[in-house]
């Protein structure tokens, strides 16, 4: 399924998922994190969650998506790939007044120190506030890995500045220089941050 999506993005129509080049960085981060439970913000067509599920075959993956239409497409792709028993999609946003947080906690058993991996690939302005909300919930286990796509293009400067300020205090971050989705012309950054606790 991942190969088919990549081929479609190269040959037919550009897609805004993490893509094949940066996807390898996500795969490696997932393997390092070895999560039992992973949370993705920004489902789109389900590509990122599919990569997480492949790299961590024993993990449950929960993806949060704003658009119901995207969630429906993703669920069909996951079913076709045979992983719909391990990936769930919650339609909502972290900042919707608590509805999505409650659903994650009550329906999907996201609780204290449960998350081993978080993948941020949604509204870039929401990276930092949504991560802070997740931290405030106490859902990250020490050693959890947070991967953030598109930190340079289109960019999430507040998130990057926060990770630089917190280097060695709350987070240990590696900045991976890479390219925009499905091309080599435009530079991008993927940040991989290990949660030190606190």
Backbone bond lengths (Angstrom), bond angles and torsions (degrees), N, CA, C in turn:
res aa  C-N    CA-C-N  psi(-1)  N-CA   C-N-CA  omega(-1)  CA-C   N-CA-C  phi
1 X - - - 1.453 - - 1.531 111.23 -
2 X 1.322 116.56 -42.02 1.466 119.36 179.65 1.522 110.56 -61.94
3 X 1.324 117.19 -43.22 1.463 120.58 178.77 1.532 111.37 -61.78
4 X 1.312 116.21 -39.96 1.469 120.17 179.82 1.525 110.67 -65.16
5 X 1.327 116.80 -42.59 1.464 120.40 178.41 1.524 110.47 -64.39
6 X 1.328 116.80 -43.59 1.468 120.15 178.43 1.525 110.87 -61.09
7 X 1.321 116.52 -44.97 1.467 119.81 -179.46 1.530 110.64 -61.96
8 X 1.319 116.37 -41.29 1.464 120.40 178.25 1.532 110.14 -60.79
9 X 1.338 116.95 -42.64 1.465 120.67 -178.57 1.524 111.69 -66.07
10 X 1.314 117.76 -35.12 1.468 121.07 179.28 1.533 111.80 -76.61
11 X 1.321 116.78 -39.71 1.466 119.71 -169.73 1.525 114.73 -100.00
12 X 1.337 117.71 -29.61 1.458 120.04 -171.14 1.523 113.09 -110.52
13 X 1.319 116.19 -60.05 1.463 120.01 -172.72 1.519 110.08 -153.40
14 X 1.309 116.25 134.70 1.459 121.98 179.57 1.526 110.93 -59.70
15 X 1.327 116.11 137.18 1.462 121.99 176.78 1.523 109.40 -120.90
16 X 1.325 116.82 149.51 1.461 120.22 -176.23 1.527 112.39 -100.48
17 X 1.330 117.45 27.13 1.463 118.07 171.22 1.530 109.17 -81.86
18 X 1.313 118.07 176.25 1.469 121.62 -173.68 1.531 112.10 -63.56
19 X 1.312 117.96 -28.42 1.461 121.26 175.64 1.515 113.97 81.85
20 X 1.320 114.59 178.18 1.463 120.08 -171.88 1.523 113.54 -74.59
21 X 1.337 118.65 -43.22 1.469 120.14 -177.76 1.529 110.94 -65.15
22 X 1.322 116.72 -55.24 1.458 119.88 -179.68 1.527 111.20 -71.52
23 X 1.320 116.77 -24.45 1.456 120.31 176.72 1.513 112.93 -59.48
24 X 1.334 116.83 -31.89 1.469 119.94 176.88 1.523 111.13 -64.69
25 X 1.337 116.80 -35.02 1.463 120.46 175.85 1.524 110.48 -66.49
26 X 1.327 116.21 -42.14 1.462 119.98 176.48 1.522 110.54 -62.05
27 X 1.325 117.41 -45.78 1.466 120.93 179.44 1.522 111.27 -54.78
28 X 1.338 115.89 -47.48 1.469 120.30 -177.60 1.521 111.15 -64.86
29 X 1.329 116.91 -39.87 1.466 120.64 178.77 1.526 110.75 -64.98
30 X 1.322 116.68 -40.39 1.465 120.50 178.51 1.520 109.92 -62.41
31 X 1.307 117.11 -43.76 1.473 119.80 179.78 1.525 110.76 -63.08
32 X 1.341 116.37 -39.83 1.472 119.04 178.31 1.528 110.77 -65.51
33 X 1.318 116.86 -39.52 1.468 120.55 -178.36 1.526 111.63 -72.42
34 X 1.321 117.36 -34.58 1.453 123.53 -178.15 1.533 110.99 47.74
35 X 1.338 117.50 57.91 1.469 119.71 -173.18 1.524 112.99 -77.72
36 X 1.322 115.06 149.97 1.460 120.26 166.49 1.525 109.36 -86.70
37 X 1.352 114.95 -30.54 1.454 121.02 179.34 1.523 108.71 -136.87
38 X 1.329 116.09 129.83 1.465 122.46 179.90 1.516 109.10 -124.18
39 X 1.330 115.41 144.90 1.460 122.26 178.53 1.516 109.11 -121.98
40 X 1.323 116.28 128.59 1.455 122.57 175.52 1.521 108.69 -113.76
41 X 1.325 116.86 134.63 1.459 121.44 172.78 1.522 107.44 -108.83
42 X 1.329 116.54 113.07 1.462 122.32 -177.36 1.517 111.21 105.82
43 X 1.321 116.73 84.99 1.467 121.82 -175.32 1.523 112.20 -75.81
44 X 1.334 116.13 -45.87 1.463 123.86 -172.71 1.530 108.65 54.02
45 X 1.332 119.37 -115.08 1.464 119.82 -178.13 1.527 112.81 -97.22
46 X 1.342 117.47 5.11 1.455 120.49 176.91 1.512 115.59 95.31
47 X 1.330 116.16 4.00 1.471 121.75 -174.41 1.525 111.98 -63.92
48 X 1.332 117.35 -49.06 1.466 120.40 -177.22 1.519 111.67 -61.77
49 X 1.328 117.13 -46.08 1.461 120.65 178.83 1.520 111.07 -61.67
50 X 1.325 117.01 -36.16 1.457 121.38 177.87 1.523 110.86 -64.37
51 X 1.331 116.94 -41.01 1.471 119.91 176.98 1.526 110.52 -64.62
52 X 1.335 116.80 -41.92 1.464 119.92 179.12 1.522 110.41 -61.73
53 X 1.330 116.52 -45.75 1.463 120.85 -179.62 1.527 111.55 -61.75
54 X 1.320 117.04 -36.89 1.467 120.00 178.79 1.523 111.23 -69.31
55 X 1.344 117.17 -41.55 1.462 121.07 -177.01 1.531 112.67 -75.84
56 X 1.335 117.08 -22.82 1.472 121.55 178.92 1.523 108.24 -128.65
57 X 1.329 118.04 78.00 1.458 120.78 -170.66 1.523 115.68 -64.40
58 X 1.333 118.26 -14.97 1.461 120.34 178.28 1.529 112.22 -98.03
59 X 1.326 117.70 -2.79 1.471 121.64 -173.83 1.520 112.10 -85.84
60 X 1.340 115.05 151.75 1.454 121.98 164.29 1.522 107.09 -93.07
61 X 1.320 116.84 140.61 1.460 122.39 -179.53 1.525 108.23 -122.73
62 X 1.333 115.51 129.48 1.459 121.24 175.47 1.513 107.20 -118.11
63 X 1.314 116.26 128.79 1.456 121.35 -178.85 1.526 109.16 -118.33
64 X 1.321 115.89 136.12 1.465 121.95 179.66 1.523 108.32 -108.41
65 X 1.331 115.99 127.17 1.469 121.99 -175.48 1.519 110.22 -134.64
66 X 1.313 115.87 134.28 1.460 121.49 179.85 1.528 112.58 -69.63
67 X 1.333 117.29 -40.03 1.471 121.75 -171.30 1.528 111.72 -97.53
68 X 1.309 116.12 122.57 1.468 121.42 178.39 1.532 111.49 -58.64
69 X 1.334 117.55 -38.50 1.475 120.67 -179.55 1.529 110.85 -61.94
70 X 1.317 117.44 -41.88 1.467 120.45 176.98 1.522 110.70 -63.83
71 X 1.321 116.80 -41.94 1.466 120.64 179.54 1.519 111.09 -60.07
72 X 1.326 117.23 -40.30 1.461 120.86 179.99 1.530 111.25 -64.92
73 X 1.323 116.33 -42.47 1.478 120.18 177.49 1.522 109.99 -62.11
74 X 1.335 116.63 -47.13 1.463 121.05 -178.63 1.527 111.31 -59.60
75 X 1.315 116.54 -43.72 1.476 119.54 -179.43 1.521 111.49 -61.73
76 X 1.329 116.96 -38.13 1.470 119.67 177.70 1.533 110.94 -66.26
77 X 1.321 116.29 -40.35 1.471 120.24 178.52 1.525 110.34 -64.57
78 X 1.317 117.54 -44.81 1.469 120.68 179.16 1.521 111.30 -62.56
79 X 1.327 116.57 -39.91 1.467 119.62 178.18 1.524 110.46 -63.76
80 X 1.327 116.36 -43.45 1.463 120.57 179.41 1.530 110.82 -62.86
81 X 1.331 116.41 -35.58 1.467 120.86 179.69 1.527 112.30 -79.09
82 X 1.327 117.54 -9.26 1.462 121.07 177.59 1.515 114.55 80.85
83 X 1.340 117.63 23.55 1.469 120.11 -177.96 1.533 112.87 -122.25
84 X 1.307 117.14 12.85 1.467 119.66 -176.45 1.526 112.32 -66.25
85 X 1.333 118.12 -15.15 1.455 120.11 175.43 1.528 111.96 -76.46
86 X 1.337 117.39 -13.38 1.466 120.71 -177.91 1.523 113.50 -115.13
87 X 1.335 118.04 -10.10 1.465 121.14 -178.81 1.524 109.01 -120.94
88 X 1.329 115.08 131.16 1.464 121.69 176.94 1.514 109.12 -122.27
89 X 1.321 115.99 153.25 1.459 120.68 176.69 1.522 109.38 -124.07
90 X 1.333 115.48 129.61 1.446 122.77 174.95 1.526 106.94 -107.92
91 X 1.317 116.55 123.75 1.462 120.41 178.10 1.524 108.14 -86.16
92 X 1.339 115.70 118.92 1.455 121.43 -178.59 1.513 110.41 160.05
93 X 1.326 115.61 -162.76 1.459 122.45 176.09 1.519 108.56 -143.71
94 X 1.304 116.40 155.93 1.463 121.17 -179.99 1.529 111.20 -63.24
95 X 1.327 117.23 -27.77 1.470 120.99 -175.41 1.532 113.18 -102.79
96 X 1.331 117.35 31.74 1.470 119.57 -176.91 1.527 113.05 -94.98
97 X 1.305 117.09 27.97 1.458 120.43 176.62 1.517 114.67 85.53
98 X 1.319 117.61 13.13 1.457 121.29 175.21 1.516 115.25 105.61
99 X 1.336 118.24 -11.22 1.470 120.11 -177.88 1.532 111.78 -61.95
100 X 1.335 116.02 -46.17 1.464 119.26 -178.74 1.528 111.06 -71.71
101 X 1.319 117.00 -39.91 1.469 119.67 176.85 1.524 110.77 -59.04
102 X 1.323 116.54 -42.15 1.465 120.81 179.06 1.523 110.90 -64.98
103 X 1.324 116.79 -41.82 1.468 120.15 178.34 1.527 111.04 -63.29
104 X 1.320 116.50 -41.85 1.463 119.73 178.79 1.522 110.65 -62.24
105 X 1.325 116.34 -41.87 1.463 120.62 -178.62 1.528 111.47 -73.15
106 X 1.322 117.58 -51.28 1.458 121.27 -172.00 1.530 112.40 -76.55
107 X 1.336 116.61 -47.97 1.463 120.39 -172.90 1.524 113.38 -88.32
108 X 1.337 116.64 -26.08 1.468 119.36 -173.80 1.517 113.52 -119.14
109 X 1.337 116.16 6.37 1.467 122.10 172.69 1.519 113.65 58.84
110 X 1.344 116.38 35.90 1.460 120.13 172.00 1.528 105.79 -82.36
111 X 1.329 115.64 116.48 1.455 120.28 -172.75 1.526 109.29 -140.80
112 X 1.314 116.00 -169.39 1.469 121.20 -174.69 1.526 111.01 -54.88
113 X 1.332 114.92 128.20 1.469 123.79 175.70 1.527 113.26 56.28
114 X 1.330 117.23 27.31 1.469 120.54 -177.06 1.525 113.38 -84.84
115 X 1.342 117.09 -28.84 1.462 119.93 -172.29 1.525 111.71 -86.39
116 X 1.319 114.90 126.03 1.460 120.64 174.08 1.510 112.80 -100.18
117 X 1.341 116.58 -15.66 1.461 120.79 -179.86 1.520 109.42 -150.67
118 X 1.326 116.32 138.83 1.460 122.91 170.52 1.520 107.02 -128.40
119 X 1.324 116.65 132.33 1.461 122.27 176.46 1.513 108.48 -116.09
120 X 1.336 116.30 118.99 1.461 123.12 -179.31 1.523 109.35 -100.49
121 X 1.325 116.27 115.57 1.466 121.04 178.98 1.530 109.38 -151.83
122 X 1.343 115.06 44.38 1.460 120.92 -178.11 1.528 108.55 -120.66
123 X 1.302 118.89 -143.19 1.460 123.04 177.84 1.531 109.92 -60.18
124 X 1.323 116.76 117.29 1.473 120.62 -172.45 1.530 112.12 -63.10
125 X 1.326 117.78 -29.99 1.463 120.92 177.22 1.524 111.88 -69.24
126 X 1.327 116.88 -18.19 1.466 120.73 -178.48 1.529 112.81 -94.50
127 X 1.330 118.76 -4.19 1.464 119.73 -177.31 1.527 111.12 -53.85
128 X 1.330 116.84 -55.32 1.464 119.84 -174.91 1.525 112.06 -69.56
129 X 1.333 120.56 -51.16 1.465 117.44 -179.74 1.526 113.61 -62.21
130 X 1.331 118.18 -35.78 1.461 119.35 179.93 1.526 111.01 -71.10
131 X 1.328 117.54 -38.20 1.466 119.49 175.86 1.525 110.31 -63.68
132 X 1.329 116.96 -41.40 1.471 119.41 177.96 1.526 111.28 -61.86
133 X 1.319 117.09 -38.54 1.460 119.80 177.19 1.522 110.68 -62.86
134 X 1.322 116.88 -44.02 1.471 121.12 177.71 1.529 110.20 -60.42
135 X 1.325 116.86 -42.15 1.465 120.57 177.79 1.527 110.76 -64.27
136 X 1.323 116.58 -42.31 1.469 120.48 179.37 1.527 111.76 -62.52
137 X 1.323 116.87 -30.40 1.460 120.57 176.48 1.536 111.82 -72.40
138 X 1.332 116.28 -16.52 1.462 120.25 -178.24 1.514 113.63 77.54
139 X 1.334 117.29 21.18 1.460 121.16 -172.61 1.529 114.24 -80.90
140 X 1.321 118.61 -16.64 1.472 120.48 -177.81 1.525 110.30 -85.69
141 X 1.308 115.94 132.72 1.457 118.99 171.38 1.519 108.99 -84.36
142 X 1.328 119.23 150.05 1.467 119.51 172.93 1.527 109.88 -56.53
143 X 1.320 116.47 134.05 1.456 121.15 -175.64 1.510 113.91 91.61
144 X 1.332 117.20 -5.74 1.467 120.22 176.51 1.526 109.49 -61.04
145 X 1.316 115.73 150.22 1.454 122.07 -178.57 1.525 109.12 -112.54
146 X 1.336 115.61 133.40 1.455 121.76 173.98 1.527 107.84 -114.15
147 X 1.305 116.87 123.70 1.462 122.98 178.01 1.528 107.66 -109.63
148 X 1.330 116.06 128.22 1.463 121.58 179.97 1.525 109.55 -121.46
149 X 1.321 115.81 120.54 1.467 121.94 178.31 1.526 109.81 -89.68
150 X 1.324 115.33 160.09 1.484 122.99 172.45 1.519 113.62 59.63
151 X 1.312 117.45 35.17 1.469 119.86 -177.89 1.529 111.22 -72.16
152 X 1.333 116.85 -23.91 1.464 119.73 173.95 1.524 112.03 -99.81
153 X 1.330 117.24 -39.14 1.460 122.12 -174.13 1.529 109.89 -130.41
154 X 1.305 121.07 109.76 1.459 128.38 3.53 1.518 114.32 -75.68
155 X 1.336 116.66 -12.68 1.451 119.89 171.36 1.512 114.79 110.65
156 X 1.332 113.79 144.15 1.455 122.13 174.60 1.532 107.41 -138.99
157 X 1.346 116.73 72.65 1.470 120.04 -171.92 1.520 114.30 -63.10
158 X 1.317 118.69 -35.18 1.465 120.12 179.72 1.530 110.74 -66.84
159 X 1.320 116.29 -39.45 1.460 120.84 177.82 1.531 110.48 -63.93
160 X 1.325 116.10 -46.16 1.466 120.08 -179.95 1.522 110.79 -62.77
161 X 1.330 117.47 -43.10 1.459 120.98 179.19 1.527 110.78 -62.33
162 X 1.322 117.09 -41.56 1.469 121.06 178.22 1.527 110.80 -60.53
163 X 1.326 117.13 -47.05 1.464 120.19 -178.80 1.530 111.01 -64.09
164 X 1.319 117.57 -34.73 1.465 120.04 176.27 1.525 110.86 -68.01
165 X 1.332 117.07 -41.65 1.468 121.07 178.98 1.526 111.86 -64.70
166 X 1.320 116.71 -34.13 1.467 121.72 -175.61 1.532 113.66 -94.43
167 X 1.330 116.43 7.03 1.468 120.34 -178.09 1.528 110.24 -59.11
168 X 1.327 115.78 122.68 1.451 121.54 179.33 1.517 114.26 80.44
169 X 1.327 117.63 -3.77 1.470 121.40 179.72 1.528 109.05 -104.90
170 X 1.318 115.51 -67.46 1.462 120.92 178.04 1.523 111.74 -106.74
171 X 1.335 115.88 -24.77 1.459 121.76 -175.42 1.524 111.05 -135.90
172 X 1.330 115.10 153.18 1.469 122.20 167.77 1.527 105.86 -121.96
173 X 1.329 115.81 109.37 1.470 121.32 -169.36 1.521 111.40 -112.16
174 X 1.317 114.33 137.83 1.462 122.94 170.41 1.520 107.40 -113.48
175 X 1.333 116.19 129.53 1.460 121.29 175.91 1.524 108.64 -98.02
176 X 1.311 116.14 117.83 1.463 122.15 179.58 1.521 108.71 -96.99
177 X 1.325 116.84 115.87 1.465 120.96 175.13 1.522 108.65 -77.88
178 X 1.319 114.79 129.39 1.456 120.00 -176.00 1.526 108.87 -151.77
179 X 1.316 116.95 -157.02 1.466 121.59 -177.33 1.525 110.20 -127.76
180 X 1.319 115.35 162.29 1.460 120.60 174.28 1.514 110.82 -60.26
181 X 1.310 116.17 164.30 1.449 121.89 -177.06 1.527 112.23 -55.30
182 X 1.320 115.77 130.17 1.461 123.46 170.50 1.529 113.19 56.88
183 X 1.322 116.32 42.24 1.460 120.06 176.53 1.510 110.36 -171.65
184 X 1.326 115.84 167.08 1.465 120.62 179.24 1.523 111.49 -120.70
185 X 1.330 116.81 4.89 1.457 119.82 -174.83 1.527 112.33 -79.87
186 X 1.320 117.83 -38.40 1.456 121.53 -170.94 1.526 110.73 -108.18
187 X 1.327 117.26 127.73 1.470 119.61 179.93 1.522 111.95 -74.44
188 X 1.310 115.93 150.06 1.453 122.55 177.79 1.523 108.36 -145.61
189 X 1.322 115.42 171.40 1.457 122.37 176.35 1.519 109.51 -131.70
190 X 1.321 115.38 138.24 1.463 122.50 167.30 1.520 106.46 -114.33
191 X 1.320 117.08 124.63 1.456 120.87 177.79 1.525 109.40 -100.07
192 X 1.313 115.42 132.04 1.461 123.16 176.28 1.519 106.82 -117.10
193 X 1.331 116.64 115.45 1.459 121.64 -173.31 1.525 110.42 -122.55
194 X 1.318 115.50 128.55 1.462 121.90 177.39 1.527 108.14 -97.37
195 X 1.317 116.21 128.35 1.462 122.10 -177.41 1.521 109.79 -79.96
196 X 1.299 115.67 121.08 1.464 121.66 -177.93 1.525 112.33 -90.10
197 X 1.324 116.44 -7.10 1.459 121.09 -179.35 1.511 111.49 94.12
198 X 1.325 115.84 176.31 1.448 120.24 177.96 1.507 112.24 96.30
